[in-house]
Each structure stands twice: as C-alpha cells, then as structure tokens.
C-alpha cells in the first residue's frame, strides 16, 4: 500500500488559470478583501475621495490606531490636574507654572475629556467601529444563510491534504463523510462529487462581539460623563442630608446634567463608629469604620436603617453614597458680656493626619456684644487633639477620643464676610480683627477639656467646650451607564478570546471512481490562519473515514495521512 501526503506531488502538471480561480473561490470568504489603492483609481473626484476616506476610516488598522490615540490621549487626564475634578489644583498649577499653564490651557490639557481633540478622536473611533461592524455583520449573515463553497478542482494545492483508494462506492464514501462531518459539528453538504464542510463560525461571532462591546463601552462612557454627578456632604451625628443641589458642600456634574436627574432620597446620620488598633506596628489603623444611617427612598419613602462602610456604599437607584472621611466636631457655646448665649453649635474640624489632629474656625457673625454693648464679630481658631499626651502638644497620639483637648485662640472685629468675597468656613481672615490679650498682655490662648470654659478679658464673654460630636463625609455619585460599561467590558473579553482561540476552517472530501474502477478519496483542509491543528484535525477525520471506507485489499489502496505545508506559495495563495 502506498500513501500520498500534502503539497504538490512531483511531476504534477502546472496549475492553470481555472485552478487558481477555483482555489480563490474556496478561500474568498475566509479573508478580507484588500482596500483599493489610490493608484488604481485615476481621477477620483469628490465621490471617489469620499469613498476612499470612508474605506480608510472603517479599516481595522485605522480603528486600532484611533484606539491607541484614545489611550495615549487619556494619559494627560491622569497626570495633569483637571478643572472638572479639582479646580483648586488647576489654579495652583497655573500660579506656580504660568508659562506651562498657559500652554496646557491652549491645548485643553486641563479639561482633556471635554476638549475638542479628545472628542474628535472619540467620535472618529466610534464611527470607525460602526462602519467596520455593519458590513462585516451583513457579510457574516450572508455566509450563515449560504452554504460552504464547493471543492477546488485541485485539492492537492491546499495546505493540508491526504488521499487513498478504496473499493467502496463513491456515493457511500460521500455519505459517510457527510455524516462524519456533521457529527463533528461542521456545516456540511454535498456539492457535486465532493462534500464541502466548514466550522469555526464562532470566531467571527467573537470578533463582532468584541467590536460591538467596544461601541457599548464607548457609548456608556460618554453617557456617564455627560450625565454624571459627584458631590460631597459633611454630616454631623444627628444631622441629615437631602439629595438636592443646595445641600452639597461641593458638587460637579456633566455637561448635560439637569437638576431633575438627581435621585430623590434623604438620610440621617445616627452614629459613626470607629475603633482602632491599640498596639503593634499597626497602632492607630482603623478596625471598624462605619456610619449607621436612616434613609428614605423618594419624597415619601419609608425610613430604613443601614450601615455604610468603606467600599460598601448605599445604593439608591443610580446613586451611590460612599463613606469617605471622618472627623470630630467639638460642641462650642459662646456667651456675650451679659451672659446671653449667642452661639452654640458642633463645629466640624478638618483632620491633618491619620491620628485625626484637627483644625478649624468658629465664626460668630451675629448677636455678639462685648462688655460695652458694642456689636462685634468673633473669630476663634481651633486646634483639636483627640488624644492629648504631655510633651506632644502639636499632634494627637491616637485617633480615638481618649484624652481630648481643644486649643482656642479668639479674635474680635470684622471677619470680612460682608465684603462679597467668598470665604472658606475653615479659614479665618485676620485682616480686620484684633487679638484678645490676657492679663500679661500676651495673646489669649487656652487648652480646654470637655466642660471647661475660657473667659474673655474685661468681661467680654465666655467660650465653653461642651462635648465632642463626630462627623462623617459622604460622597454621593451618580454614574449612569456604568452597568452597560461593565457588561461591555465582559463581552469584549469573551469576544476577544473567541476571535483569538477559535479557528475558522474548511474541509472537502472528494470521492470519484478512477479509470480502473477503484474509488479515489481525497481530503483537504483550509484554515483562515496558519495553525498546526488543521493537519492534525484532518488526519483524525481521515482516519475515521478510512475505517468506514478502507483501502483496497489488492494493495492499490493507501492509508490516509495528513501533512503540513510543502508549497508555501500555494498555501498563501489559498488563504488570500
């Protein structure tokens, strides 16, 4: 018994134009047609140029280039402060780097994601993907509705090929081959004297799914940026928050945001709980960090209780409420020269370090009169240590309220709040205020413990540190489209995996009666891309089919065998 392997056998007659035409038809649907070059279209004209530009824009290489440009364009948005997220840092950068700041401003690097050039890349990528997907989808649907093409005239020129002779009837061989290929999940049918089969359509499905997922992600990202909201609210224990624009301490939103888009809800901070490691290298590290709140969904929703922790936000509709920070709010009572209470509030102070050493300002704007009955404003600088340790007067030694001490430095006069210039509630304008002096003529400054009182000189009143409340800062975000973006990302991963690991390939089995009356069986395979598995798979199929149509007993038959490429030029021609 003899056997024949792949490649063009020695002494084979030269290939004809008809052979090339048949082979090209066999592989035409497995490859992408080349883009028409400019040199082949003389005198393009307006329509020709438009067609050429559209073909370039919707080509895969341009889509990949635009995707790379989008990634590179996002880098400045991460490294350079953005006006949409932190206008203060932008102002500081421009102040410290006036020349570079002016260049960045002209290039739109302080607002990358809303700049003209970034939007242009984004829109071109979107159009490129859509223009690429639609024709490919239509072509793929046509392939699914059609049948695998018939066998080329010369199967010997395909990359994987085998043949043998058998005494079985050609019809029996073709029926056996058809049944075998269908059992192996090939789409197969009889085409003349051969069986044509194809497999691996999920490769193109994965490819299309990947590109559609990219469009979904781009759309979701754009939607989220245009309609997003992000705001912060500091809430003292016992106080509440309602999701309206005026309730926020600071608020940022997308260009198409409308106040009606805010999800209606409210909540009350019942208690903040924070416990910390008391010893070891992790001393002061939070062990428990949570806020117990009562919230209601909608204007007339029922009250519900829940716990908000770090990275475990409260989700209400499209809004998420994150716990982002914690601090202390000493309760301070101010009395004037007559002993009347003119101020009593829990004053939130801002932490300076991990041990919650805090600072802030108390501003008494109305109602205060000194011993002479003259109306004034009081400004009190506050410095707070949750755990005071002797010898460490400038910093707390532990974040919990183990030994709280409040240092107060009072001023009186005009705080400048009526000048029309915005002021921070945590800063004190000392331009038009005077210091209080003690009996020695030094600036009045005292350390107070809870329940202790500072007396202002000359009977100007008193300042009492009553107790300490806690506050929590909540960040409320509304990012529509985030679910779609996640779904798109997952679909893109699976689609890319399918397009990379699934191989599209075709197999043909021809069975014809030879001149000596013995049936000649030929099997060949063609893949979209080079793969070592194609000859393997063809050899396995040929082995099974050989068992059903064994070689002729007179020794003229041959056992099947698959082989790899021996005519690289022919294989390349078959691919294209």
C-alpha positions as CSV (number, residue, x, y, z in Angstrom):
1,X,0.0,0.0,0.0
2,X,1.2,3.5,-0.8
3,X,0.2,6.8,0.6
4,X,0.1,10.4,-0.6
5,X,0.7,13.4,1.6
6,X,0.1,17.1,1.2
7,X,1.7,19.5,-1.2
8,X,2.1,19.4,-4.9
9,X,3.4,15.9,-5.9
10,X,6.4,15.6,-8.1
11,X,5.5,15.6,-11.7
12,X,2.2,17.4,-11.2
13,X,1.1,19.3,-14.2
14,X,1.4,23.1,-13.9
15,X,-1.5,25.0,-12.3
16,X,-4.0,26.6,-14.7
17,X,-5.9,29.8,-14.5
18,X,-9.0,27.8,-13.8
19,X,-7.2,26.1,-10.8
20,X,-6.4,29.5,-9.4
21,X,-10.0,30.7,-9.9
22,X,-11.4,27.6,-8.1
23,X,-8.9,27.9,-5.3
24,X,-9.6,31.6,-4.9
25,X,-13.4,30.9,-4.7
26,X,-12.7,28.3,-2.0
27,X,-11.0,30.8,0.2
28,X,-12.7,34.0,-0.7
29,X,-15.0,34.2,2.2
30,X,-12.2,33.4,4.7
31,X,-10.3,36.6,4.1
32,X,-10.9,40.3,4.0
33,X,-10.8,42.0,0.6
34,X,-7.9,44.4,0.2
35,X,-8.6,48.1,0.2
36,X,-8.5,49.7,-3.2
37,X,-5.4,51.8,-3.6
38,X,-5.3,55.3,-4.8
39,X,-3.1,54.5,-7.8
40,X,-5.7,52.1,-9.2
41,X,-8.4,54.8,-9.3
42,X,-7.3,57.7,-11.5
43,X,-9.3,60.9,-11.3
44,X,-11.1,60.1,-8.0
45,X,-13.3,63.2,-7.9
46,X,-15.3,64.2,-4.8
47,X,-17.3,61.0,-4.6
48,X,-14.2,58.9,-5.1
49,X,-12.2,60.7,-2.4
50,X,-15.2,60.4,0.0
51,X,-15.4,56.7,-0.7
52,X,-11.6,56.3,-0.3
53,X,-11.7,58.2,3.0
54,X,-14.6,56.1,4.3
55,X,-12.7,52.9,3.4
56,X,-9.7,54.1,5.3
57,X,-11.7,55.2,8.3
58,X,-13.5,51.9,8.6
59,X,-10.4,49.8,8.1
60,X,-9.2,47.8,11.1
61,X,-5.7,49.4,11.2
62,X,-7.3,52.9,11.5
63,X,-9.6,51.7,14.2
64,X,-6.6,50.3,16.1
65,X,-4.7,53.5,15.6
66,X,-7.6,55.6,16.9
67,X,-7.9,53.3,19.9
68,X,-4.2,53.8,20.6
69,X,-4.6,57.5,20.3
70,X,-7.5,57.5,22.7
71,X,-5.4,55.6,25.3
72,X,-2.5,58.0,24.8
73,X,-4.8,61.0,25.0
74,X,-6.1,59.8,28.3
75,X,-2.7,59.9,29.9
76,X,-2.7,63.8,30.5
77,X,-6.1,63.4,32.1
78,X,-4.5,61.2,34.8
79,X,-1.2,63.2,35.3
80,X,-2.4,66.8,35.0
81,X,-5.0,68.3,37.3
82,X,-8.4,68.6,35.7
83,X,-10.7,71.6,36.2
84,X,-13.7,69.4,36.3
85,X,-12.5,67.4,39.3
86,X,-10.2,69.8,41.2
87,X,-10.3,73.5,40.1
88,X,-8.1,74.4,43.1
89,X,-5.2,72.3,42.0
90,X,-5.5,73.7,38.5
91,X,-5.3,77.3,39.8
92,X,-2.3,76.4,42.0
93,X,-0.6,74.8,39.0
94,X,-1.1,77.8,36.8
95,X,0.1,80.1,39.6
96,X,3.3,78.1,40.1
97,X,3.9,77.4,36.4
98,X,2.5,80.4,34.5
99,X,4.2,79.6,31.1
100,X,3.5,75.9,31.1
101,X,0.0,76.5,32.5
102,X,-0.8,78.8,29.5
103,X,0.4,76.1,27.1
104,X,-1.7,73.5,28.8
105,X,-4.7,75.7,28.7
106,X,-4.4,76.3,25.0
107,X,-4.0,72.6,24.4
108,X,-7.0,71.8,26.5
109,X,-5.0,69.6,28.9
110,X,-6.8,71.0,32.0
111,X,-10.1,69.6,30.6
112,X,-8.9,66.6,28.5
113,X,-12.1,64.6,28.3
114,X,-14.2,67.6,27.1
115,X,-11.5,69.0,24.8
116,X,-12.1,69.3,21.0
117,X,-9.2,67.0,20.1
118,X,-10.2,64.2,22.5
119,X,-13.8,64.4,21.4
120,X,-12.7,64.2,17.7
121,X,-10.7,61.0,18.4
122,X,-13.6,59.6,20.4
123,X,-16.2,60.3,17.6
124,X,-13.9,59.1,14.8
125,X,-13.3,55.8,16.7
126,X,-17.0,55.4,17.2
127,X,-17.7,56.0,13.5
128,X,-14.9,53.7,12.5
129,X,-16.2,50.8,14.6
130,X,-19.7,51.3,13.4
131,X,-18.6,51.5,9.8
132,X,-16.5,48.4,10.2
133,X,-19.1,46.3,12.0
134,X,-22.1,46.9,9.8
135,X,-20.7,45.5,6.5
136,X,-18.9,42.6,8.3
137,X,-22.1,41.7,10.1
138,X,-24.1,41.8,6.8
139,X,-21.4,39.6,5.2
140,X,-21.4,37.2,8.0
141,X,-25.2,36.8,8.0
142,X,-24.9,36.1,4.2
143,X,-22.3,33.4,5.0
144,X,-24.6,31.8,7.6
145,X,-27.5,31.8,5.2
146,X,-25.4,30.3,2.4
147,X,-23.5,27.0,2.2
148,X,-19.8,26.3,2.3
149,X,-18.4,26.6,-1.2
150,X,-17.7,23.6,-3.3
151,X,-14.3,21.9,-3.5
152,X,-11.5,23.4,-5.7
153,X,-10.5,21.4,-8.7
154,X,-7.1,20.6,-7.3
155,X,-7.2,19.7,-3.7
156,X,-3.5,18.9,-3.7
157,X,-2.7,22.5,-3.6
158,X,-4.3,23.1,-0.2
159,X,-2.2,23.3,2.9
160,X,-3.4,20.0,4.4
161,X,-4.2,17.1,2.1
162,X,-4.4,13.3,2.0
163,X,-5.7,10.6,-0.4
164,X,-6.3,6.9,-0.6
165,X,-8.1,4.3,-2.8
166,X,-10.9,2.1,-1.8
167,X,-13.4,-0.4,-3.2
168,X,-16.3,1.4,-1.6
169,X,-18.7,3.1,-3.9
170,X,-18.2,6.9,-4.2
171,X,-21.8,7.6,-3.0
172,X,-21.1,5.5,0.1
173,X,-17.9,7.4,0.8
174,X,-19.6,10.8,0.4
175,X,-22.5,9.8,2.6
176,X,-20.1,8.5,5.3
177,X,-18.1,11.7,5.0
178,X,-21.2,13.9,5.3
179,X,-22.4,12.0,8.4
180,X,-18.9,12.2,10.0
181,X,-18.5,15.9,9.4
182,X,-22.0,16.8,10.7
183,X,-21.3,14.7,13.8
184,X,-18.1,16.8,14.3
185,X,-20.3,19.9,14.2
186,X,-19.3,21.0,10.7
187,X,-21.8,22.7,8.4
188,X,-21.6,20.2,5.6
189,X,-23.5,19.5,2.3
190,X,-23.0,17.6,-0.9
191,X,-21.6,19.7,-3.8
192,X,-21.2,17.7,-6.9
193,X,-18.7,14.8,-6.4
194,X,-17.5,16.2,-3.1
195,X,-18.6,17.1,0.4
196,X,-18.0,20.7,1.5
197,X,-17.8,21.5,5.2
198,X,-17.0,24.5,7.3
199,X,-16.5,25.1,11.0
200,X,-15.4,27.8,13.4
201,X,-18.1,30.5,12.8
202,X,-17.8,31.5,16.5
203,X,-14.5,33.1,15.6
204,X,-16.3,35.8,13.6
205,X,-19.1,35.9,16.2
206,X,-16.4,36.7,18.8
207,X,-14.8,39.3,16.6
208,X,-18.1,41.0,16.0
209,X,-19.0,40.7,19.7
210,X,-15.7,42.4,20.6
211,X,-16.3,45.3,18.3
212,X,-19.9,45.7,19.4
213,X,-18.7,45.6,23.0
214,X,-16.3,48.4,22.3
215,X,-19.1,50.5,21.0
216,X,-21.2,49.8,24.0
217,X,-18.3,50.7,26.3
218,X,-17.7,54.0,24.4
219,X,-21.4,54.9,24.5
220,X,-21.7,54.1,28.2
221,X,-18.5,56.1,29.0
222,X,-19.8,59.1,27.0
223,X,-23.2,58.8,28.6
224,X,-21.8,58.6,32.0
225,X,-19.5,61.6,31.5
226,X,-22.3,63.8,30.1
227,X,-24.9,63.0,32.8
228,X,-22.6,62.1,35.8
229,X,-22.8,63.9,39.1
230,X,-20.5,63.9,42.1
231,X,-20.9,65.8,45.3
232,X,-19.7,65.7,48.9
233,X,-21.5,66.4,52.1
234,X,-20.1,66.6,55.7
235,X,-22.8,65.4,58.2
236,X,-22.5,65.7,62.0
237,X,-24.1,63.0,64.1
238,X,-27.8,63.8,64.5
239,X,-27.9,65.8,61.3
240,X,-29.2,64.7,57.9
241,X,-28.9,65.2,54.2
242,X,-31.4,65.6,51.3
243,X,-30.3,64.9,47.8
244,X,-30.9,68.5,46.4
245,X,-28.3,70.8,44.8
246,X,-28.3,73.3,47.7
247,X,-27.4,70.6,50.3
248,X,-24.0,69.8,48.9
249,X,-20.7,71.2,50.2
250,X,-19.3,70.9,46.7
251,X,-20.8,69.5,43.5
252,X,-19.6,68.6,40.0
253,X,-21.6,67.3,37.1
254,X,-21.5,66.5,33.4
255,X,-22.4,69.0,30.6
256,X,-25.9,67.6,30.0
257,X,-26.9,67.2,33.7
258,X,-30.1,68.7,34.9
259,X,-31.2,69.1,38.5
260,X,-34.3,66.9,37.7
261,X,-31.9,64.0,37.1
262,X,-31.0,63.8,40.8
263,X,-32.4,60.7,42.5
264,X,-34.7,61.8,45.3
265,X,-33.6,60.4,48.7
266,X,-32.5,61.6,52.1
267,X,-30.7,60.2,55.1
268,X,-29.9,60.9,58.8
269,X,-26.5,60.1,60.4
270,X,-27.4,58.3,63.6
271,X,-23.9,57.4,64.7
272,X,-20.4,57.0,63.5
273,X,-18.3,54.1,64.9
274,X,-14.6,54.0,64.7
275,X,-12.3,51.6,66.5
276,X,-8.5,51.3,66.1
277,X,-5.6,49.0,66.7
278,X,-4.2,49.9,70.1
279,X,-0.7,48.4,69.9
280,X,1.8,46.9,67.5
281,X,3.1,48.2,64.2
282,X,-0.5,48.9,63.0
283,X,-1.4,51.1,66.0
284,X,-4.0,53.6,65.0
285,X,-5.2,51.6,62.0
286,X,-9.0,51.5,61.8
287,X,-10.6,48.2,62.6
288,X,-14.2,49.4,62.5
289,X,-15.1,52.4,60.3
290,X,-18.8,52.7,59.7
291,X,-21.8,55.0,59.8
292,X,-25.2,54.0,60.9
293,X,-27.9,55.9,59.0
294,X,-31.6,56.0,58.5
295,X,-32.6,56.7,54.9
296,X,-35.7,57.0,52.8
297,X,-36.0,56.4,49.0
298,X,-38.2,59.1,47.4
299,X,-40.0,62.0,48.9
300,X,-42.4,59.8,50.8
301,X,-40.4,56.6,51.2
302,X,-40.4,54.6,54.4
303,X,-37.5,55.0,56.7
304,X,-34.9,52.2,56.5
305,X,-31.8,51.7,58.6
306,X,-28.5,50.5,57.2
307,X,-24.7,50.6,57.8
308,X,-22.4,52.4,55.3
309,X,-18.8,51.2,55.3
310,X,-15.7,52.0,53.3
311,X,-16.1,50.4,49.8
312,X,-19.7,49.3,50.8
313,X,-21.8,52.2,49.6
314,X,-25.5,52.7,50.0
315,X,-27.1,52.3,46.5
316,X,-30.4,54.1,45.8
317,X,-31.4,54.0,42.1
318,X,-28.4,55.2,40.0
319,X,-26.9,57.0,43.1
320,X,-24.2,55.5,45.4
321,X,-23.5,57.0,48.8
322,X,-19.8,56.4,49.9
323,X,-18.3,56.9,53.3
324,X,-15.1,58.8,52.6
325,X,-13.8,60.5,55.7
326,X,-14.4,61.1,59.4
327,X,-13.5,63.7,62.0
328,X,-14.6,65.4,65.2
329,X,-16.9,68.4,65.8
330,X,-16.5,70.0,69.3
331,X,-19.7,71.5,70.6
332,X,-18.8,75.1,71.5
333,X,-21.0,77.6,73.4
334,X,-20.3,81.4,73.2
335,X,-21.8,83.9,75.6
336,X,-21.5,87.6,75.4
337,X,-20.7,90.1,78.1
338,X,-24.2,89.9,79.5
339,X,-24.1,86.1,79.7
340,X,-26.5,85.5,76.9
341,X,-25.9,82.5,74.6
342,X,-25.1,83.9,71.2
343,X,-23.7,80.7,69.6
344,X,-24.0,77.0,70.3
345,X,-23.0,74.5,67.6
346,X,-21.0,71.4,66.9
347,X,-18.1,72.8,64.7
348,X,-16.6,70.3,62.3
349,X,-12.8,70.4,62.2
350,X,-10.6,69.1,59.4
351,X,-8.2,66.3,60.1
352,X,-4.5,67.0,59.5
353,X,-3.1,63.5,60.0
354,X,-4.0,59.8,60.5
355,X,-4.4,60.4,64.2
356,X,-7.1,63.0,63.4
357,X,-5.2,66.0,64.7
358,X,-7.7,68.7,63.5
359,X,-8.0,72.3,62.9
360,X,-10.8,74.7,62.1
361,X,-12.5,78.0,62.8
362,X,-15.5,79.1,64.8
363,X,-17.3,82.2,63.4
364,X,-19.8,84.1,65.4
365,X,-21.3,86.5,62.9
366,X,-24.4,87.9,64.7
367,X,-25.7,88.6,68.1
368,X,-22.5,89.1,70.0
369,X,-21.9,92.3,72.0
370,X,-18.9,93.0,74.1
371,X,-18.9,94.3,77.7
372,X,-19.5,97.9,76.3
373,X,-22.6,96.7,74.4
374,X,-20.9,97.2,71.0
375,X,-21.8,94.6,68.3
376,X,-18.8,92.7,67.0
377,X,-17.9,89.5,65.3
378,X,-15.9,86.8,66.9
379,X,-13.4,84.5,65.1
380,X,-11.9,81.6,67.0
381,X,-9.1,79.5,65.7
382,X,-9.5,75.9,67.0
383,X,-6.8,73.2,67.2
384,X,-8.0,69.8,68.4
385,X,-6.2,66.7,69.8
386,X,-8.4,63.6,70.3
387,X,-5.7,62.0,72.4
388,X,-3.5,64.6,74.1
389,X,-0.2,63.3,75.6
390,X,2.0,65.6,77.6
391,X,5.1,66.5,75.6
392,X,3.2,66.1,72.3
393,X,1.2,69.4,72.2
394,X,1.2,69.7,68.4
395,X,-0.1,66.3,67.4
396,X,-2.5,63.7,68.6
397,X,-1.0,60.4,69.6
398,X,-4.1,58.3,68.8
399,X,-7.2,58.8,66.6
400,X,-9.8,57.9,69.3
401,X,-11.2,60.3,71.9
402,X,-9.1,59.0,74.8
403,X,-8.0,62.4,76.2
404,X,-9.5,65.2,74.0
405,X,-8.0,68.7,74.3
406,X,-9.2,71.8,72.4
407,X,-6.9,74.7,71.9
408,X,-8.8,78.0,71.2
409,X,-7.4,81.4,70.1
410,X,-10.1,84.1,69.9
411,X,-10.2,87.3,67.8
412,X,-12.8,90.1,67.6
413,X,-13.7,92.7,65.0
414,X,-14.8,92.4,61.3
415,X,-14.3,89.0,59.8
416,X,-14.9,90.3,56.3
417,X,-17.8,88.1,55.5
418,X,-19.9,91.1,54.3
419,X,-17.3,92.1,51.7
420,X,-18.9,90.0,49.0
421,X,-15.7,87.9,48.6
422,X,-16.3,84.2,49.2
423,X,-14.6,82.7,52.3
424,X,-13.8,79.2,53.5
425,X,-15.6,78.2,56.7
426,X,-12.3,76.6,57.7
427,X,-10.1,79.7,57.3
428,X,-10.0,83.0,59.3
429,X,-9.4,86.4,57.6
430,X,-7.3,88.3,60.2
431,X,-7.0,91.5,58.2
432,X,-9.6,93.5,60.3
433,X,-9.7,91.6,63.6
434,X,-7.8,92.1,66.9
435,X,-6.4,89.7,69.3
436,X,-7.7,89.2,72.8
437,X,-4.9,89.9,75.4
438,X,-4.5,88.1,78.7
439,X,-3.5,89.8,82.0
440,X,0.1,89.7,80.9
441,X,-0.5,91.4,77.6
442,X,0.1,88.2,75.6
443,X,-2.3,86.8,73.0
444,X,-5.1,84.9,74.7
445,X,-4.8,81.1,74.0
446,X,-6.0,78.2,76.2
447,X,-6.3,74.5,76.2
448,X,-9.7,73.2,77.2
449,X,-11.1,69.9,78.1
450,X,-14.8,68.9,77.7
451,X,-16.8,71.1,80.2
452,X,-14.2,73.7,80.7
453,X,-14.6,77.5,79.9
454,X,-12.4,80.2,78.6
455,X,-13.1,83.7,80.0
456,X,-12.6,86.6,77.6
457,X,-10.8,89.6,79.2
458,X,-12.7,92.6,80.5
459,X,-15.9,90.7,80.8
460,X,-16.3,90.3,77.1
461,X,-17.9,86.9,77.5
462,X,-17.0,83.2,77.7
463,X,-16.3,80.3,75.4
464,X,-17.2,76.8,76.7
465,X,-16.1,73.5,75.2
466,X,-19.1,71.4,76.0
467,X,-18.5,68.0,74.4
468,X,-17.4,66.3,71.2
469,X,-19.6,65.0,68.4
470,X,-18.3,63.0,65.4
471,X,-18.9,63.7,61.7
472,X,-18.7,61.7,58.5
473,X,-18.2,62.8,55.0
474,X,-20.3,61.2,52.3
475,X,-19.6,61.3,48.6
476,X,-22.7,60.9,46.5
477,X,-22.1,59.8,42.9
478,X,-24.5,59.2,40.1
479,X,-22.8,57.5,37.1
480,X,-25.4,56.3,34.6
481,X,-24.2,53.7,32.1
482,X,-21.8,52.0,34.5
483,X,-23.7,48.7,34.3
484,X,-23.5,48.9,30.5
485,X,-19.8,49.6,30.6
486,X,-19.2,46.6,32.8
487,X,-21.3,44.4,30.5
488,X,-19.4,45.7,27.5
489,X,-16.1,45.0,29.2
490,X,-17.0,41.4,30.0
491,X,-18.4,40.8,26.5
492,X,-15.2,42.3,24.9
493,X,-13.0,39.9,26.9
494,X,-15.0,36.8,25.8
495,X,-15.3,38.1,22.3
496,X,-11.6,38.7,22.0
497,X,-10.9,35.2,23.4
498,X,-13.2,33.7,20.8
499,X,-11.6,35.6,18.0
500,X,-8.1,34.5,19.1
501,X,-8.6,30.9,20.0
502,X,-11.3,29.7,17.6
503,X,-10.1,28.8,14.1
504,X,-12.3,29.1,11.1
505,X,-11.5,26.2,8.7
506,X,-13.0,24.3,5.8
507,X,-12.7,20.6,4.8
508,X,-13.5,19.0,1.5
509,X,-13.9,15.2,0.8
510,X,-14.0,14.2,-2.9
511,X,-14.8,10.6,-3.9
512,X,-14.7,9.7,-7.6
513,X,-14.3,6.4,-9.5
514,X,-10.9,6.0,-11.2
515,X,-10.2,4.6,-14.6
516,X,-9.5,1.2,-13.1
517,X,-12.9,1.1,-11.3
518,X,-11.4,1.8,-7.8
519,X,-12.8,4.8,-5.9
520,X,-10.2,7.6,-5.2
521,X,-10.8,9.5,-2.0
522,X,-9.3,12.9,-1.5
523,X,-9.4,15.0,1.7
524,X,-8.1,18.6,2.1
525,X,-8.4,21.4,4.6
526,X,-8.0,25.2,4.5
527,X,-7.8,27.5,7.6
528,X,-8.2,31.2,7.9
529,X,-4.8,31.4,9.6
530,X,-1.9,29.1,9.9
531,X,-2.4,26.5,12.6
532,X,-0.7,23.3,13.5
533,X,-4.1,21.8,14.5
534,X,-5.5,21.8,11.0
535,X,-3.3,18.9,9.7
536,X,-4.0,17.1,13.0
537,X,-7.7,17.5,12.7
538,X,-7.7,16.5,9.0
539,X,-5.7,13.4,9.9
540,X,-8.1,12.4,12.6
541,X,-11.1,12.8,10.2
542,X,-9.3,10.9,7.5
543,X,-8.6,8.1,10.0
544,X,-12.2,7.7,11.0
545,X,-13.4,7.9,7.4
546,X,-10.8,5.3,6.3
547,X,-12.2,2.9,8.8
548,X,-15.6,3.2,7.1
549,X,-14.1,3.1,3.6
550,X,-10.9,1.1,3.9
551,X,-8.2,0.8,1.4
552,X,-8.5,-1.7,-1.5
553,X,-7.3,-5.2,-0.5
554,X,-5.2,-5.7,-3.6
555,X,-2.6,-3.3,-2.3
556,X,-3.6,-0.4,-4.6
557,X,-5.1,1.5,-1.7
558,X,-3.3,3.7,0.7
559,X,-3.8,4.6,4.4
560,X,-4.6,8.3,4.9
561,X,-2.1,10.6,6.4
562,X,-2.1,14.4,7.0
563,X,0.8,16.6,6.4
564,X,1.9,20.2,6.8
565,X,2.6,22.8,4.1
566,X,5.1,21.8,1.5
567,X,4.2,24.5,-1.0
568,X,4.2,27.8,0.9
569,X,3.4,29.9,-2.1
570,X,0.3,27.8,-2.9
571,X,-0.9,27.8,0.7
572,X,-0.5,31.6,0.8
573,X,-2.5,31.9,-2.4
574,X,-5.2,29.7,-1.0
575,X,-5.5,32.0,2.0
576,X,-5.9,35.2,0.0
